[in-house]
């Protein structure tokens, strides 16, 4: 069974783990391992998720498949993007 649950501030560690794993699985061979490690450390560390989860503009959801975390989504409200 698949479920989607709104993340809370206590989910920062789980989001960091999911983000790191899914990025490496998807893009891990697209650059040198050292570059991948640097990117993941900078972009998907627990402090980043703590900060983002404390901002009401950022809404995260965790996707579960058979009660196991399988992915996440992020929505940013009131933000414009070029194009």
C-alpha positions in Angstrom: 0.0 0.0 0.0 1.2 3.5 -0.8 0.6 6.5 1.4 1.6 10.1 1.5 2.2 11.9 4.8 2.9 15.5 5.4 6.3 15.8 7.0 6.9 17.6 10.3 10.0 19.2 11.8 10.9 15.9 13.5 11.3 14.2 10.0 14.5 16.1 9.2 16.8 13.1 9.6 14.5 10.8 7.5 14.3 13.4 4.7 18.1 13.8 4.7 18.5 10.0 4.4 15.8 9.7 1.6 17.2 12.7 -0.3 20.8 11.4 -0.1 19.9 7.9 -1.2 17.6 8.9 -4.1 20.1 11.4 -5.4 23.0 8.9 -5.4 20.8 6.2 -7.0 19.7 8.6 -9.7 22.8 10.7 -10.3 25.6 8.9 -8.6 27.4 8.0 -11.8 27.0 11.4 -13.5 30.1 12.9 -12.0 33.2 12.0 -10.0 32.4 10.3 -6.7 34.1 13.1 -4.8 31.9 15.7 -6.5 28.8 13.7 -5.7 29.8 13.4 -2.1 30.4 17.1 -1.8 27.1 18.0 -3.4 25.1 15.6 -1.2 26.8 16.8 1.9 26.1 20.5 1.0 22.5 20.1 -0.2 21.0 17.2 1.7 22.4 17.4 5.2 20.2 17.3 8.3 20.7 21.0 9.1 19.3 22.0 5.7 16.2 20.0 6.3 15.8 21.3 9.8 15.9 24.9 8.5 13.5 24.2 5.6 11.0 22.4 7.7 10.9 25.3 10.1 9.9 27.6 7.3 6.1 27.6 6.7 6.6 28.3 3.0 8.2 24.8 2.6 5.8 21.9 2.6 7.3 18.4 2.5 5.5 15.1 2.1 7.0 11.6 2.6 5.9 8.9 0.3 5.6 5.4 1.9 5.3 2.1 0.0 4.4 -0.9 2.1 5.1 1.2 5.2 8.7 2.0 4.1 9.8 5.5 3.1 10.2 5.5 -0.7 10.5 9.2 -1.6 9.5 12.7 -0.8 8.1 15.9 -2.4 8.7 19.5 -1.7 6.3 22.4 -2.4 7.4 26.0 -1.9 4.5 28.5 -1.5 4.6 32.2 -2.5 7.8 31.8 -4.6 8.1 32.9 -8.2 10.4 31.4 -10.7 11.7 32.8 -14.0 9.9 31.5 -17.1 
